[in-house]
Amino acid sequence: MSRAAYLAVAAICYLAFFVAFVYLVGFVGGFPFMPSSVDKGIEAPVAVAVAVDVGLIAIFGIQHSVMARQGFKAGWTKIVPNPIERSIYCLATAAALALMYLLWHPISGGIWTVANPTGRIVLWALFALGWVILFIATHLINHWELFGLAQAWRYFRGQEARLHELRKPLFYKLVRHPIYSGILLAIWATPEMTYGHLLLALGFTIYVLIGIHYEEKDLVSQFGETYVEYRRKVGMVIPGMGRR
């Protein structure tokens, strides 16, 4: 493949991921105009719905976590060229999300419904804030590299990859994983917590905790005592909580 072809592949993968991410906002929000959402999908008995939905969450969690590990990358980059390794990872994430959107089984009934107008506004505001935190946090640590475009662009221009340094801008001074903080806030802040939404929220929370465990192993391996000291001082996803 030519350098331009690598860049084109990276751009296509980024676009696929961006579309899947935007759809995720509507999917979690359960907005009526969405073709499918956490509360709209394939109807089935509760036992079947739970089994399918847990499986879909597991597919996303395993893909998103395993493919990000250094051990996996060492073997994966023997098949997929380095300049587009991250892009293919993002494409696989988009595919896992798309599978969830297509096959999700809603589960009716609810844990809570907030009828008070002010309460609903507050919860929707927190929902939106979660996605905003997530989006800003990706830019604080280089959005374009996180989603594969920077790597392909450097290869296109014949530039060497820069050494990574442990940066702690803005949100990262308060929590070690603000991207996950945003996800958790967005999936739990809802005025209507149905059983299906609860299953998604619990599943994503478990995925986040497991993902952080393995991600921090890689970060300690990469940054050593610098990251260990950072972990002692800064909370995990909630300020002041989860320091180790």
C-alpha positions as CSV (number, residue, x, y, z in Angstrom):
1,M,0.0,0.0,0.0
2,S,1.1,3.5,-0.7
3,R,1.5,6.2,2.0
4,A,-1.6,7.9,0.6
5,A,-3.6,4.6,0.8
6,Y,-2.7,4.2,4.5
7,L,-3.9,7.7,5.1
8,A,-7.2,7.0,3.3
9,V,-7.7,3.8,5.3
10,A,-7.1,5.8,8.5
11,A,-9.6,8.4,7.5
12,I,-12.3,5.9,6.6
13,C,-11.8,4.1,9.9
14,Y,-12.0,7.3,11.8
15,L,-15.2,8.3,10.0
16,A,-16.7,4.8,10.8
17,F,-15.8,5.2,14.5
18,F,-17.1,8.8,14.6
19,V,-20.5,7.7,13.2
20,A,-20.7,4.8,15.6
21,F,-19.8,7.1,18.5
22,V,-22.5,9.7,17.6
23,Y,-25.0,6.9,17.3
24,L,-23.9,5.6,20.8
25,V,-25.0,9.0,22.3
26,G,-28.5,8.5,20.8
27,F,-28.6,4.8,21.6
28,V,-27.9,5.4,25.3
29,G,-30.2,8.4,25.4
30,G,-33.0,6.3,24.1
31,F,-34.3,9.1,21.9
32,P,-37.6,8.4,20.1
33,F,-36.1,9.3,16.6
34,M,-33.4,6.6,16.9
35,P,-33.9,3.5,14.7
36,S,-32.7,1.5,17.7
37,S,-31.7,2.4,21.2
38,V,-31.3,0.9,24.7
39,D,-35.1,0.8,24.9
40,K,-35.9,0.0,21.2
41,G,-34.9,-3.1,19.4
42,I,-35.7,-6.8,18.9
43,E,-38.4,-8.0,21.2
44,A,-37.8,-11.3,23.0
45,P,-38.5,-13.1,26.3
46,V,-36.5,-11.6,29.2
47,A,-34.1,-14.5,29.6
48,V,-33.3,-14.4,25.9
49,A,-32.9,-10.6,26.0
50,V,-30.5,-10.7,28.9
51,A,-28.4,-13.5,27.4
52,V,-28.1,-11.7,24.0
53,D,-27.5,-8.2,25.5
54,V,-24.8,-9.5,27.9
55,G,-23.2,-11.3,25.0
56,L,-23.2,-8.0,23.0
57,I,-21.7,-6.0,25.8
58,A,-19.0,-8.8,26.3
59,I,-18.1,-8.7,22.6
60,F,-17.6,-4.9,22.8
61,G,-15.7,-5.1,26.1
62,I,-13.4,-7.9,25.0
63,Q,-12.6,-6.3,21.6
64,H,-12.1,-2.8,23.1
65,S,-9.9,-4.0,25.9
66,V,-7.9,-7.0,24.5
67,M,-7.0,-5.2,21.2
68,A,-5.6,-2.3,23.2
69,R,-3.2,-4.4,25.2
70,Q,0.5,-4.3,24.3
71,G,0.8,-8.1,24.2
72,F,-1.9,-8.3,21.6
73,K,-0.4,-5.5,19.6
74,A,2.9,-7.2,19.4
75,G,1.4,-10.1,17.5
76,W,-1.3,-8.0,15.7
77,T,1.2,-5.6,14.1
78,K,2.8,-8.6,12.3
79,I,-0.4,-8.7,10.3
80,V,-1.6,-5.1,10.3
81,P,1.0,-2.4,9.5
82,N,1.9,-0.1,12.3
83,P,0.6,3.1,10.6
84,I,-3.0,1.8,10.6
85,E,-2.9,-0.5,13.6
86,R,-4.8,2.0,15.7
87,S,-7.2,2.8,12.9
88,I,-8.1,-0.9,12.5
89,Y,-8.7,-1.1,16.2
90,C,-11.1,1.8,15.9
91,L,-12.9,0.1,13.0
92,A,-13.2,-3.1,15.0
93,T,-14.8,-1.0,17.8
94,A,-17.2,0.6,15.4
95,A,-18.2,-2.9,14.2
96,A,-18.7,-4.2,17.8
97,L,-20.9,-1.1,18.5
98,A,-22.9,-1.6,15.2
99,L,-23.5,-5.2,16.2
100,M,-24.9,-4.0,19.5
101,Y,-27.2,-1.5,17.7
102,L,-28.5,-4.1,15.3
103,L,-29.1,-6.9,17.8
104,W,-29.9,-5.2,21.1
105,H,-33.0,-6.6,22.9
106,P,-34.8,-4.0,25.0
107,I,-36.1,-5.1,28.5
108,S,-39.2,-3.3,29.6
109,G,-40.0,-2.3,33.1
110,G,-38.1,0.3,35.1
111,I,-36.0,1.0,38.2
112,W,-36.8,4.7,38.3
113,T,-38.7,7.4,36.4
114,V,-38.2,11.0,37.2
115,A,-41.3,13.0,36.5
116,N,-40.2,16.3,38.1
117,P,-39.3,18.7,35.2
118,T,-36.3,20.2,37.1
119,G,-35.0,16.7,38.0
120,R,-35.3,15.6,34.3
121,I,-33.4,18.7,33.1
122,V,-30.6,18.1,35.7
123,L,-30.3,14.4,34.6
124,W,-30.3,15.3,30.9
125,A,-27.7,18.0,31.6
126,L,-25.5,15.4,33.4
127,F,-26.0,13.0,30.5
128,A,-24.8,15.7,28.1
129,L,-21.9,16.7,30.4
130,G,-20.7,13.1,30.4
131,W,-20.3,13.1,26.6
132,V,-18.7,16.5,26.7
133,I,-16.1,15.4,29.3
134,L,-15.3,12.3,27.2
135,F,-14.9,14.3,24.0
136,I,-12.7,17.0,25.7
137,A,-10.6,14.4,27.5
138,T,-9.7,12.7,24.1
139,H,-8.4,16.1,22.8
140,L,-6.4,16.7,26.0
141,I,-4.3,13.6,25.3
142,N,-4.2,13.9,21.4
143,H,-7.6,13.0,19.9
144,W,-6.1,12.3,16.5
145,E,-3.5,9.8,17.8
146,L,-6.1,8.1,20.0
147,F,-8.2,7.4,17.0
148,G,-5.4,6.5,14.5
149,L,-5.2,9.6,12.2
150,A,-1.9,11.0,13.6
151,Q,0.0,7.7,13.1
152,A,-1.1,7.5,9.4
153,W,-0.4,11.2,8.9
154,R,3.1,10.9,10.3
155,Y,3.7,7.9,8.0
156,F,2.4,9.8,5.0
157,R,4.9,12.6,5.8
158,G,7.7,10.3,6.5
159,Q,8.0,11.4,10.2
160,E,9.1,9.2,13.1
161,A,6.7,8.5,15.9
162,R,7.3,10.7,19.0
163,L,8.0,9.2,22.4
164,H,5.0,9.2,24.7
165,E,5.1,11.2,27.9
166,L,2.8,11.1,30.8
167,R,0.7,14.3,30.4
168,K,-1.8,15.4,33.0
169,P,-3.8,18.4,31.6
170,L,-7.0,19.7,33.0
171,F,-9.3,16.7,33.9
172,Y,-6.2,14.5,34.3
173,K,-5.2,16.4,37.3
174,L,-8.5,15.3,39.0
175,V,-8.9,11.8,37.7
176,R,-6.6,9.3,35.9
177,H,-9.3,8.2,33.4
178,P,-11.6,11.1,32.6
179,I,-12.7,9.4,29.4
180,Y,-14.2,6.6,31.5
181,S,-15.6,9.2,33.9
182,G,-17.5,10.7,31.0
183,I,-18.8,7.3,29.9
184,L,-20.0,6.4,33.4
185,L,-21.7,9.7,33.9
186,A,-23.5,9.5,30.5
187,I,-24.8,5.9,30.9
188,W,-26.1,6.4,34.5
189,A,-27.6,9.9,34.2
190,T,-31.1,9.2,32.8
191,P,-34.6,10.2,33.9
192,E,-35.9,6.8,32.9
193,M,-33.8,3.8,34.0
194,T,-35.4,0.8,32.4
195,Y,-34.2,-2.7,33.0
196,G,-32.5,-2.7,29.6
197,H,-30.7,0.5,30.3
198,L,-29.7,-0.8,33.7
199,L,-28.2,-3.9,32.1
200,L,-26.2,-1.7,29.7
201,A,-25.0,0.6,32.5
202,L,-23.9,-2.3,34.7
203,G,-22.2,-4.0,31.7
204,F,-20.3,-0.9,30.7
205,T,-19.3,-0.2,34.3
206,I,-17.9,-3.7,34.7
207,Y,-16.1,-3.3,31.3
208,V,-14.6,0.1,32.5
209,L,-13.3,-1.4,35.7
210,I,-11.8,-4.4,34.0
211,G,-10.4,-2.2,31.2
212,I,-8.8,0.2,33.7
213,H,-7.1,-2.7,35.6
214,Y,-5.3,-3.9,32.5
215,E,-4.7,-0.4,31.1
216,E,-3.0,0.6,34.2
217,K,-0.7,-2.4,34.0
218,D,0.4,-1.2,30.6
219,L,0.8,2.3,31.9
220,V,3.0,1.2,34.8
221,S,5.1,-0.9,32.5
222,Q,5.4,2.1,30.1
223,F,6.0,5.0,32.6
224,G,7.2,3.1,35.7
225,E,7.4,4.9,39.0
226,T,6.1,8.1,37.4
227,Y,2.7,6.5,36.9
228,V,2.8,4.7,40.2
229,E,3.2,8.1,42.0
230,Y,0.5,9.6,39.8
231,R,-1.9,6.7,40.8
232,R,-1.1,7.4,44.5
233,K,-2.2,11.0,44.2
234,V,-5.1,11.1,41.8
235,G,-8.4,9.3,41.8
236,M,-9.4,6.8,39.2
237,V,-12.7,8.0,37.7
238,I,-14.1,10.1,40.7
239,P,-11.9,12.8,42.2
240,G,-10.2,11.5,45.4
241,M,-11.5,8.0,45.0
242,G,-9.6,4.9,43.8
243,R,-6.1,6.1,44.6
244,R,-3.6,3.3,44.9
